[in-house]
Amino acid sequence: MSKVILFNKPFDVLSQFTDRGTEGSPRRTLSDFISVPNVYAAGRLDRDSEGLLLLTGDGKLQHRIADPTNKMSKCYWAQVEGVPSDEALEQLRSGVKLKDGMTRPAKAARMEPPATLWPRTPPIRFRKNVPDSWIKITLTEGRNRQVRRMTAAIGHPTLRLIRYRIGAWTIDGINNGDWVEIEV
């Protein structure tokens, strides 16, 4: 049995335990939230993204979760500028050409705004003349800032990004900034 920590990472928190950034501007890290020794993030989540981050001390499990060759699916909720058309969503489903090549096909659909969404600090910028909407995107690869680059490529920049699920694990019932430990 291995222990896994399911952490609902807040916005503006680094997915590491220490900050090697510039001196004088301390950034929040995992150590501000998690005091369990000998666990490490299985993968990462950008500082400006929120939601599920898995941590474990089991190196084999960590590799199985994080290695893109294992194709463990990850589901994201993206609040985007505008309302993507069916054609735009089909582009996501077919794969999008990015500077580093074509993405694998993704599952993509419009969704209602999440019912149990915490406020983000600072809040996203709203533009009076540009509507926003939510889409659900499921990927089986993990390129750097991939969801943001994909939504921008179809003309709908991401305003807020929340990772909802990794494999069978979700953030259901975990408040933002909180974590739970499970055995697997």
Secondary structure, DSSP 8 states (H G I E B T S, - for coil): --EEEEEEE-TTB-SSSS--S-TT---B-GGGT---TT-EESS---TT-EEEEEEES-HHHHHHHH-GGG---EEEEEEEES---HHHHHHHHH--EETTEE----EEEEE---TT----SS----BTTB-EEEEEEEES---TTHHHHHHHHTT--EEEEEEEEETTEE-TT--TT-EEEEE-
